[in-house]
Amino acid sequence: MTVLGKVFRAGLNAITPKYSQAWADPANKGFKKLLNGTQKEFGDCIRFQYGIKHVIVRTGYADTLKQYHQLAISPNSTGKELAQTYNKVPRCLQQALTELSDLMSHGVLVV
């Protein structure tokens, strides 16, 4: 990891989880909507709108997202492997990793 990458990760870890740990919720407004995204139900489907943290995970941690998703759906993976992969992502983005993996499990094309 480069020095710039380490500084970026330290900055992301310094973000307080007050806003970054929230889910994409229809009630999100303003900064919270920009950061966490939103979703709206249309009959039997849900329209998911990415937030900044989802975009960062999709672009900067795409391989980790794929690996986490594969481990999450695999019956042969261990909790230790899942935790190690989960911890590769800064704390403020871990919830977005889980959310995107869940979307991928439901057939949504994420990456």
MARTOR-925800 format. One record per atom (N, C-alpha, C): residue in one letter; x, y, z. Coordinates in steps of 0.05 Angstrom, whole numbers, plus 5000, padded with zeros to 4 digits. Example, Ala and Ser with C-alpha at 12.3 -4.5 7.8 and 13.67 -1.06 7.14 Angstrom:
<nodes>
A526448865156
A524649105156
A526449345156
S525749555142
S527349795143
S525850015157
</nodes>
This chain:
<nodes>
M501749765000
M500050005000
M501850255000
T501250444984
T502850684982
T502350865006
V504051065008
V503751265030
V501051405027
L500351485003
L497851624998
L495451445005
G495751184999
G493650995006
G493250975036
K495550965050
K495450945080
K494151195092
V494851435081
V493751685091
V490751695086
F489851605062
F487051595054
F485551405073
R486651175078
R485350975096
R485151085124
A487251215134
A487251335161
A485051545163
G484851705142
G482751915141
G479951795141
L479551575126
L476951445126
L476351325153
N478351205166
N477851085192
N477251305213
A478151545208
A477651765228
A474851875226
I473351805205
I470651905202
I468951775224
T467351935237
T465651825259
T463451655246
P462751435259
P460751255247
P457851355249
K457451595261
K454751695264
K453251695237
Y454451795216
Y453151805190
Y453951565173
S456451485174
S457351285156
S456350995162
Q455250945185
Q454350685191
Q451350645185
A450050845175
A447250835168
A446850685141
W444550575137
W443850425112
W442550625092
A442350535068
A440850685048
A437950665056
D436850885063
D434150895074
D432551105059
P429951055054
P428351255041
P428151525056
A428651515082
A428451755098
A431051925097
N433151825085
N435651975083
N435352235068
K436252445079
K436152705065
K438852845068
G439453035051
G441853195052
G444453045052
F446253105071
F448852975072
F448652675076
K446752595093
K446352315098
K445552165073
K443952285056
K443152155030
K445552145012
L447152355011
L449452364994
L451552155002
L451852115028
L453851925038
L452751635037
N450351595046
N449251325049
N447451225027
G446551405010
G444751324988
G441851304998
T440151214981
T437351194987
T436150954972
Q433850884979
Q432350674965
Q429450734966
K428050654945
K425150704943
K423850444933
E421550374944
E420150144936
E418150214913
F418150054892
F416350084870
F414949814866
G412749764880
G411449504878
G413149284890
D413949104872
D415548874881
D418548914879
C419349154870
C422249194867
C423149444883
I425749454887
I426849674902
I428849824884
R428750084883
R430650244868
R432750334888
F435150244885
F437350304903
F439150524890
Q439550744904
Q441250954894
Q443750964911
Y446050924898
Y448650914912
Y449251174927
G450651144949
G451851374963
G454851384957
I456151584967
I459051614963
I460551374973
K459751274996
K461251045007
K461050794990
H458750764976
H458350534959
H460150564934
V460350804924
V462050854901
V464950804908
I465850884931
I468650834940
I469150534942
V467250394954
V467650104957
V467749964929
R465950054911
R465849934884
R468349984868
T469550224871
T471850284855
T474450214869
G474750294894
G477250244908
G477649974921
Y475449834926
Y475549584940
Y473949374925
A473949384898
A472349194882
A473148904886
D475748854888
D476748584892
D475948474919
T476148654939
T475348574966
T472348524967
L470748684954
L467848644953
L467148374940
K468448304918
K468048044905
K468847814923
Q471147844936
Q472047634954
Q470147604978
Y469347824989
Y467447815012
Y464847685004
H463847754981
H461347644972
H461647344967
Q463847254955
Q464246974951
Q464446824977
L465746934997
L465946805023
L463246805037
A461747015034
A459147035048
A457146835037
I457246765012
I455346575001
I456346285000
S458946255006
S460145985005
S459545835031
P458645585028
P458145425052
P460745325065
N462945345051
N465545245061
N467245455074
S466445705073
S468045915085
S467745925115
T469846025128
T469746045157
T469246335165
G468346365189
G467946635200
G470546795201
K472746655206
K475446785207
K476146905180
E475646755158
E476246855131
E474547095125
L472047075132
L470147295127
L470947545142
A471747515167
A472647735184
A475247865173
Q477047705164
Q479547805153
Q479047975128
T477247875111
T476548025087
T475148285094
Y473248265113
Y471748495122
Y473548715133
N475648635147
N477448825160
N479448955140
K479448865115
K481148995095
K480049265086
V477549315093
V476149565086
V476049745110
P476450005107
P476350195130
P473650175144
R473650225170
R471150195186
R468750345175
C469250585165
C466950745155
C465750625130
L467150435117
L466150325092
L465150035095
Q465549915119
Q464849635123
Q461949585120
Q460249765129
Q457349735127
Q456649735097
A457849905081
A457349925052
A458149665039
L460349545048
L461249285037
L459049075042
T457949065066
T455848875073
T453348925057
E452649175054
E450249255039
E450449175009
L452749224997
L453149164969
L453248854965
S454448714983
S454548424982
S451748314984
D450048425001
D447348345004
D445748394978
L446248624965
L444948684940
L445848484918
M448348404918
M449348214899
M448047944903
S447547874928
S446147624934
S443347614923
H442147844920
H439447864909
H439347904879
G441647874866
G441747884837
G442248164825
V442848364842
V443448624832
V446248634822
L446648734798
L449348754787
L450748994799
V452848954815
V454149164830
V456749244817
V458349044810
V461049104799
V461249004770
</nodes>
